[in-house]
């Protein structure tokens, strides 16, 4: 089942800072590298995707690199999570 809501860590991180491309990029890096969280490439792709949508150029490269490592179902899940996040913000 897809995780559509922010977990407590993500909510606290985004809530403490202005949710812009830099914040989303930082979350992507955290999930991609396992810094303070468990490595989760689906979550990393989601956050890089959101950062890229906010104009963060480096996020586009990392998003592509991670997408190449994900299965089709994992990629679909990452995209669904990003859309769910955007829908919740509307």
Buried (B, 14 or more C-beta within 10 A) or exposed (E): EEBEEBEEEBEEBBEEEEBBBBBBBBBBBBBBEEEEBEEBBBBBBBBBBBBBBBEBEBBBEBBEBBBEEBEEEBBEBBBBBBEBBEEEEE
